[in-house]
Amino acid sequence: QVQLVESGGALVQAGGSLRLSCAASGSTLSINAMGWYRQAPGKQRELVADISSGGSTNYADSVKGRFTISRDNAKNTVYLQMNSLKPEDTAVYYCYADKLRVLTTTRIWGQGTQVTVSS
């Protein structure tokens, strides 16, 4: 049993910064990759960044050089540091964690947090 709670979303002006947090609780030892998706109104949900259990990271081309994903296993938390924010970053951001099962992997989702970037 794993639960994810997100925080950090806000209204910010273009060029500003935010840090999103996603705290996991429960049976966290079986978690493999963690990451962040976002969904803007009228658009398909897209992967923003992910991080493996070993610390390897991947980013969407649109956020490379501006966003940084990290994880702190002591706090059971994954972060998304967002710098140089643009209006096109406006979306609901969802964190996830992949929990290993005997034959497959279950993806667990946070509740989402709103990020709004004004011009």
C-alpha positions as a LaTeX table, in Angstrom:
\begin{tabular}{lrrr}
\hline
Residue & $x$ (\AA) & $y$ (\AA) & $z$ (\AA) \\
\hline
Gln1 & 0.00 & 0.00 & 0.00 \\
Val2 & 1.50 & 3.29 & $-1.20$ \\
Gln3 & $-0.07$ & 6.74 & $-1.08$ \\
Leu4 & 1.23 & 9.91 & $-2.79$ \\
Val5 & 0.49 & 13.46 & $-1.62$ \\
Glu6 & 1.52 & 16.42 & $-3.80$ \\
Ser7 & 2.18 & 20.03 & $-2.82$ \\
Gly8 & 3.81 & 23.19 & $-4.18$ \\
Gly9 & 1.54 & 24.30 & $-7.01$ \\
Ala10 & 0.86 & 28.04 & $-7.23$ \\
Leu11 & 0.29 & 31.08 & $-9.43$ \\
Val12 & 3.63 & 32.54 & $-10.54$ \\
Gln13 & 4.79 & 35.11 & $-13.08$ \\
Ala14 & 6.77 & 34.14 & $-16.16$ \\
Gly15 & 10.45 & 33.73 & $-15.35$ \\
Gly16 & 9.74 & 32.65 & $-11.79$ \\
Ser17 & 10.40 & 29.36 & $-10.02$ \\
Leu18 & 8.44 & 26.72 & $-8.15$ \\
Arg19 & 9.29 & 23.44 & $-6.46$ \\
Leu20 & 6.75 & 20.64 & $-6.46$ \\
Ser21 & 6.93 & 17.88 & $-3.87$ \\
Cys22 & 5.38 & 14.41 & $-3.84$ \\
Ala23 & 5.61 & 12.45 & $-0.60$ \\
Ala24 & 5.09 & 8.69 & $-0.55$ \\
Ser25 & 3.95 & 6.71 & 2.46 \\
Gly26 & 3.25 & 3.05 & 3.12 \\
Ser27 & 5.19 & 0.19 & 1.53 \\
Thr28 & 7.79 & 2.31 & $-0.25$ \\
Leu29 & 10.57 & $-0.29$ & $-0.57$ \\
Ser30 & 9.02 & $-1.76$ & $-3.73$ \\
Ile31 & 8.91 & 1.57 & $-5.62$ \\
Asn32 & 10.97 & 1.71 & $-8.82$ \\
Ala33 & 10.64 & 4.73 & $-11.11$ \\
Met34 & 8.93 & 7.94 & $-10.04$ \\
Gly35 & 8.03 & 10.93 & $-12.17$ \\
Trp36 & 5.78 & 13.79 & $-13.17$ \\
Tyr37 & 3.13 & 14.21 & $-15.85$ \\
Arg38 & 1.23 & 17.36 & $-16.69$ \\
Gln39 & $-2.04$ & 18.07 & $-18.47$ \\
Ala40 & $-3.13$ & 21.44 & $-19.80$ \\
Pro41 & $-6.79$ & 22.18 & $-20.66$ \\
Gly42 & $-7.76$ & 20.60 & $-23.96$ \\
Lys43 & $-4.41$ & 18.84 & $-24.37$ \\
Gln44 & $-3.17$ & 15.30 & $-23.92$ \\
Arg45 & $-1.32$ & 14.41 & $-20.74$ \\
Glu46 & 2.45 & 14.39 & $-21.29$ \\
Leu47 & 5.44 & 13.04 & $-19.40$ \\
Val48 & 7.54 & 15.88 & $-17.97$ \\
Ala49 & 10.32 & 13.98 & $-16.20$ \\
Asp50 & 11.06 & 10.68 & $-14.54$ \\
Ile51 & 13.76 & 9.22 & $-12.32$ \\
Ser52 & 14.75 & 5.60 & $-11.80$ \\
Ser53 & 15.53 & 3.88 & $-8.53$ \\
Gly54 & 19.21 & 4.31 & $-9.41$ \\
Gly55 & 18.88 & 8.04 & $-10.07$ \\
Ser56 & 18.85 & 8.07 & $-13.88$ \\
Thr57 & 16.67 & 10.91 & $-15.21$ \\
Asn58 & 14.79 & 11.78 & $-18.39$ \\
Tyr59 & 13.11 & 15.03 & $-19.42$ \\
Ala60 & 10.71 & 16.23 & $-22.05$ \\
Asp61 & 12.47 & 18.38 & $-24.64$ \\
Ser62 & 10.33 & 21.36 & $-23.68$ \\
Val63 & 11.68 & 21.47 & $-20.10$ \\
Lys64 & 15.32 & 20.43 & $-20.54$ \\
Gly65 & 17.65 & 22.93 & $-18.91$ \\
Arg66 & 14.84 & 24.47 & $-16.85$ \\
Phe67 & 13.40 & 21.63 & $-14.73$ \\
Thr68 & 15.22 & 19.23 & $-12.42$ \\
Ile69 & 13.76 & 16.05 & $-10.95$ \\
Ser70 & 15.26 & 14.52 & $-7.81$ \\
Arg71 & 14.32 & 12.08 & $-5.08$ \\
Asp72 & 15.14 & 11.78 & $-1.39$ \\
Asn73 & 14.65 & 8.21 & $-0.22$ \\
Ala74 & 15.16 & 9.17 & 3.42 \\
Lys75 & 12.07 & 11.37 & 3.16 \\
Asn76 & 10.27 & 9.14 & 0.61 \\
Thr77 & 9.79 & 12.20 & $-1.58$ \\
Val78 & 10.28 & 13.13 & $-5.23$ \\
Tyr79 & 10.72 & 16.77 & $-6.26$ \\
Leu80 & 10.38 & 18.81 & $-9.41$ \\
Gln81 & 12.35 & 22.07 & $-9.36$ \\
Met82 & 10.96 & 24.37 & $-12.06$ \\
Asn83 & 12.95 & 27.46 & $-13.11$ \\
Ser84 & 12.43 & 30.04 & $-15.86$ \\
Leu85 & 8.74 & 29.20 & $-16.00$ \\
Lys86 & 6.78 & 30.00 & $-19.15$ \\
Pro87 & 3.04 & 30.43 & $-19.70$ \\
Glu88 & 3.03 & 27.17 & $-21.68$ \\
Asp89 & 4.05 & 25.36 & $-18.48$ \\
Thr90 & 0.57 & 26.04 & $-17.09$ \\
Ala91 & $-1.06$ & 22.69 & $-16.29$ \\
Val92 & $-2.12$ & 20.31 & $-13.57$ \\
Tyr93 & 0.96 & 18.34 & $-12.54$ \\
Tyr94 & 0.61 & 14.72 & $-11.39$ \\
Cys95 & 3.32 & 12.67 & $-9.74$ \\
Tyr96 & 3.45 & 8.89 & $-9.97$ \\
Ala97 & 5.29 & 5.94 & $-8.50$ \\
Asp98 & 5.65 & 2.49 & $-10.05$ \\
Lys99 & 5.25 & $-0.34$ & $-7.54$ \\
Leu100 & 6.72 & $-3.72$ & $-8.44$ \\
Arg101 & 4.34 & $-6.70$ & $-8.35$ \\
Val102 & 5.03 & $-10.42$ & $-8.89$ \\
Leu103 & 4.23 & $-10.33$ & $-12.65$ \\
Thr104 & 3.67 & $-6.67$ & $-13.43$ \\
Thr105 & 4.04 & $-3.10$ & $-12.18$ \\
Thr106 & 1.27 & $-0.95$ & $-10.72$ \\
Arg107 & 1.34 & 2.81 & $-11.28$ \\
Ile108 & 0.16 & 4.91 & $-8.33$ \\
Trp109 & $-0.86$ & 8.54 & $-8.85$ \\
Gly110 & $-0.88$ & 11.66 & $-6.72$ \\
Gln111 & $-3.93$ & 13.91 & $-6.60$ \\
Gly112 & $-2.51$ & 16.63 & $-8.86$ \\
Thr113 & $-1.43$ & 20.20 & $-8.18$ \\
Gln114 & $-2.20$ & 23.28 & $-10.28$ \\
Val115 & 0.64 & 25.36 & $-11.73$ \\
Thr116 & $-0.35$ & 28.61 & $-13.41$ \\
Val117 & 2.23 & 30.87 & $-15.08$ \\
Ser118 & 1.08 & 34.37 & $-16.01$ \\
Ser119 & 2.68 & 36.51 & $-18.70$ \\
\hline
\end{tabular}
